[in-house]
Amino acid sequence: MNNELDFFNEFVGKFDLNVPQIMMKKEHSCRVALNARLLANFLNLSEEDSNIAYVSGLFHDLGRFVQ
């Protein structure tokens, strides 16, 4: 999962994080990822499925950063 986190940070790092809308999108994606992991753990999913849920949450809005 470190590769996915590195990708996310590298991708987001291409944008100006001083722009409030960009920082808001980054923080939103991180919150969605955390909530997805919490839900997966609540549902007693496997570690692999929990990681998939986390990464899915992290990546769910990548296309919106360019908007």
C-alpha positions as CSV (number, residue, x, y, z in Angstrom):
1,M,0.0,0.0,0.0
2,N,3.0,2.3,0.3
3,N,3.2,2.6,-3.5
4,E,-0.4,3.8,-3.6
5,L,0.2,6.4,-0.8
6,D,3.4,7.5,-2.6
7,F,1.4,7.9,-5.9
8,F,-1.3,9.9,-4.2
9,N,1.2,12.2,-2.5
10,E,3.2,12.7,-5.7
11,F,0.0,13.3,-7.7
12,V,-1.4,15.8,-5.2
13,G,2.1,17.4,-4.9
14,K,1.8,18.6,-8.5
15,F,-0.9,21.0,-7.4
16,D,-0.6,24.2,-5.3
17,L,-1.6,23.2,-1.8
18,N,-1.9,26.8,-0.9
19,V,-5.0,27.0,-3.0
20,P,-7.9,26.3,-0.5
21,Q,-9.9,24.2,-3.0
22,I,-6.9,21.9,-3.7
23,M,-6.1,21.5,0.0
24,M,-9.8,20.8,0.7
25,K,-9.8,18.1,-2.0
26,K,-6.7,16.5,-0.5
27,E,-8.2,16.5,3.0
28,H,-11.5,15.2,1.8
29,S,-9.9,12.3,0.0
30,C,-7.9,11.5,3.2
31,R,-11.1,11.6,5.3
32,V,-13.0,9.3,2.8
33,A,-10.0,6.9,2.9
34,L,-10.0,6.8,6.7
35,N,-13.8,6.3,6.8
36,A,-13.6,3.5,4.3
37,R,-11.0,1.7,6.4
38,L,-13.0,2.2,9.5
39,L,-16.1,0.8,7.8
40,A,-14.1,-2.2,6.4
41,N,-12.8,-2.9,9.9
42,F,-16.2,-2.6,11.4
43,L,-17.4,-5.1,8.9
44,N,-14.5,-7.4,9.9
45,L,-13.2,-7.5,6.3
46,S,-9.7,-8.9,5.7
47,E,-6.7,-6.7,5.9
48,E,-6.4,-6.8,2.1
49,D,-10.0,-5.7,1.6
50,S,-9.5,-3.0,4.2
51,N,-6.5,-1.8,2.3
52,I,-8.5,-1.8,-1.0
53,A,-11.3,0.2,0.7
54,Y,-8.7,2.7,2.0
55,V,-7.0,3.2,-1.4
56,S,-10.4,3.4,-3.2
57,G,-11.4,6.2,-0.8
58,L,-8.0,7.9,-1.3
59,F,-8.3,7.8,-5.1
60,H,-12.0,8.3,-5.6
61,D,-11.7,12.0,-6.5
62,L,-8.3,12.2,-8.3
63,G,-9.9,13.4,-11.5
64,R,-11.4,16.4,-9.6
65,F,-8.0,17.9,-8.7
66,V,-7.7,19.4,-12.2
67,Q,-11.1,21.1,-12.0
